[in-house]
Amino acid sequence: LSLTANQPPQQGAQGGAVRTVEVDKLKDNLFILRGGGGNTAVFVQANGITVVDTKNPGWGGTILAAIKEISPKPVTTIINTHTHGDHVGSNEFFPASVEVVAHANVSTSMAKMPAFADGTKKHAFPDRTYTDKMTVLGGNDAIDLYHFGPAHTNGDTFVVFRTLRVMHSGDA
C-alpha cells in the first residue's frame, strides 16, 4: 500500500504550500509516513493508534489526514524518539487527551526550545517519561522503549514494536 495524503497548511504554518506525506505499509498494522521532517510511524492497535514522532510544526493536520485514510480509530499515544523539532514539532496539534511518552531528557530539552516557550503548549510535553527502559501497552500491542545513552541527542529512544519485530530509531 502506498498512498499520498495532502492537507492544506495549518493556521500559522509558514508558506502556503500544501503539505504531503507518502504512506507505506510496513506490516499488518504498522505504517510509515515520509516527508515533512522525521519519519512518522503509525501503529494501529485494537483500541486506538500510537504515533511515533510528529514531524515539524504545522504537519499535524497532514499526519491526521493520512491516519484517517489508514484507520478511523483515534490517536491515543504519541512517542517521541528525541527532542528535535522535526520529531516533536506537531505534538501540540493533537488533543491534550493524547498521552505523550518520551525519555526524561526530552521534557528538559523541549522546555529550552523557543517553539514550546508559550504556556499554552504544555500538552505537547511528555506526560510519561522513562530513563532506561519502558513498555507501553501490552499483549500483541506491546511497545518497548530503550535508551542506551546519548546518541543523536541526550534523550534518544529506540522504539520496538515487539510482536512485529520492527524498530523505529528516530535519527540514531
C-alpha positions as CSV (number, residue, x, y, z in Angstrom):
1,L,0.0,0.0,0.0
2,S,1.3,3.4,-0.9
3,L,-0.9,6.5,-0.8
4,T,-0.4,10.2,-0.6
5,A,-2.2,12.4,1.9
6,N,-2.5,16.1,1.2
7,Q,-3.6,18.7,3.8
8,P,-3.6,22.5,3.5
9,P,-1.2,24.2,5.9
10,Q,-2.5,24.8,9.4
11,Q,-3.1,28.3,10.6
12,G,0.2,29.9,11.4
13,A,2.2,27.5,9.3
14,Q,4.9,29.1,7.2
15,G,4.4,29.3,3.5
16,G,1.3,28.5,1.5
17,A,2.4,25.1,0.1
18,V,0.3,22.0,0.5
19,R,1.9,19.5,2.9
20,T,2.2,16.0,1.5
21,V,3.3,12.7,3.1
22,E,3.7,9.3,1.5
23,V,2.3,6.4,3.4
24,D,3.8,3.0,3.2
25,K,2.6,-0.1,4.9
26,L,5.4,-1.9,6.7
27,K,3.5,-4.7,8.5
28,D,-0.2,-5.6,9.0
29,N,-0.9,-2.7,11.4
30,L,2.3,-0.6,11.1
31,F,2.7,2.3,8.6
32,I,5.4,4.9,7.9
33,L,4.7,8.5,6.9
34,R,7.5,10.0,4.9
35,G,8.0,13.7,4.3
36,G,7.8,16.8,6.5
37,G,10.8,16.0,8.7
38,G,11.5,12.8,10.5
39,N,9.6,9.7,9.5
40,T,6.4,9.1,11.5
41,A,5.3,5.6,12.5
42,V,1.6,4.9,12.8
43,F,0.8,1.7,14.8
44,V,-2.9,0.7,14.7
45,Q,-4.0,-1.2,17.9
46,A,-7.3,-2.7,19.0
47,N,-8.4,0.5,20.8
48,G,-6.5,3.3,19.1
49,I,-3.4,4.5,17.3
50,T,0.1,5.2,18.5
51,V,2.1,7.8,16.6
52,V,5.9,7.8,16.8
53,D,7.2,11.3,16.1
54,T,5.1,14.2,14.9
55,K,7.3,15.9,12.3
56,N,7.9,19.7,12.0
57,P,5.5,22.3,13.3
58,G,2.5,22.6,11.1
59,W,2.3,19.0,10.0
60,G,-0.3,17.7,12.5
61,G,-3.2,18.1,10.0
62,T,-1.3,16.2,7.3
63,I,-0.4,13.4,9.7
64,L,-4.1,13.2,10.9
65,A,-5.4,13.1,7.3
66,A,-3.0,10.3,6.5
67,I,-4.1,8.4,9.6
68,K,-7.8,8.8,8.8
69,E,-7.1,7.0,5.4
70,I,-5.5,4.2,7.4
71,S,-8.0,3.8,10.2
72,P,-10.9,5.6,11.8
73,K,-9.5,4.9,15.3
74,P,-8.4,7.8,17.4
75,V,-4.8,8.7,18.2
76,T,-4.3,7.7,21.9
77,T,-0.5,7.9,22.3
78,I,2.5,9.8,20.9
79,I,6.0,8.5,21.4
80,N,8.9,11.0,20.6
81,T,12.2,9.4,19.7
82,H,14.1,12.6,20.7
83,T,13.7,16.4,21.0
84,H,14.5,17.9,17.6
85,G,11.7,20.0,16.0
86,D,11.1,17.5,13.2
87,H,10.2,14.8,15.7
88,V,8.2,16.8,18.4
89,G,7.1,19.9,16.3
90,S,3.5,18.9,15.8
91,N,2.8,17.4,19.2
92,E,0.8,20.5,20.1
93,F,-1.6,19.8,17.2
94,F,-3.0,16.7,19.0
95,P,-5.6,17.0,21.8
96,A,-4.4,17.1,25.4
97,S,-6.1,13.7,25.9
98,V,-3.4,12.0,23.8
99,E,-0.7,10.7,26.1
100,V,2.9,11.8,25.1
101,V,5.7,9.4,26.1
102,A,9.5,10.1,25.8
103,H,12.8,9.8,27.6
104,A,13.1,12.1,30.6
105,N,15.6,14.3,28.9
106,V,13.1,15.2,26.1
107,S,11.0,17.2,28.6
108,T,14.0,19.2,29.8
109,S,15.2,19.9,26.2
110,M,11.8,20.9,25.0
111,A,11.5,23.4,27.8
112,K,14.6,25.2,26.3
113,M,13.1,25.3,22.8
114,P,11.5,28.7,21.7
115,A,8.7,26.8,20.0
116,F,7.5,25.5,23.3
117,A,8.0,28.6,25.5
118,D,4.4,29.5,25.2
119,G,2.5,28.2,28.2
120,T,-0.5,27.2,26.0
121,K,1.7,24.4,24.5
122,K,2.1,22.5,27.8
123,H,0.1,19.5,26.5
124,A,2.9,19.0,23.8
125,F,5.3,17.9,26.5
126,P,5.6,14.3,27.6
127,D,3.0,13.1,30.1
128,R,5.1,10.0,30.9
129,T,8.9,9.6,30.8
130,Y,11.4,6.9,31.5
131,T,15.2,6.7,31.9
132,D,16.4,3.3,30.7
133,K,13.6,1.0,29.6
134,M,9.8,1.2,29.5
135,T,7.0,-0.8,28.0
136,V,3.8,0.9,26.8
137,L,0.6,-1.0,26.0
138,G,0.6,-4.8,26.4
139,G,0.0,-8.1,24.8
140,N,0.3,-8.0,21.0
141,D,0.3,-4.2,21.1
142,A,3.4,-4.0,23.5
143,I,5.9,-1.4,22.5
144,D,9.3,-1.4,24.2
145,L,11.2,1.8,24.6
146,Y,15.0,1.7,25.2
147,H,17.6,4.4,25.9
148,F,21.2,3.3,25.7
149,G,22.8,6.7,26.4
150,P,23.4,9.7,24.3
151,A,23.5,9.1,20.5
152,H,22.0,11.8,18.3
153,T,20.7,13.7,21.4
154,N,20.8,13.0,25.2
155,G,17.2,11.6,25.0
156,D,17.2,9.1,22.2
157,T,14.6,6.4,22.2
158,F,14.7,3.2,20.3
159,V,11.0,2.1,19.8
160,V,10.5,-1.6,19.4
161,F,7.1,-3.0,18.2
162,R,7.7,-6.3,20.0
163,T,5.2,-8.6,18.2
164,L,6.0,-7.1,14.8
165,R,9.8,-7.3,15.4
166,V,10.3,-3.8,14.0
167,M,12.3,-0.9,15.5
168,H,11.9,2.8,14.9
169,S,15.1,4.7,15.8
170,G,14.4,8.3,15.0
171,D,17.7,9.8,13.9
172,A,20.0,7.5,15.8
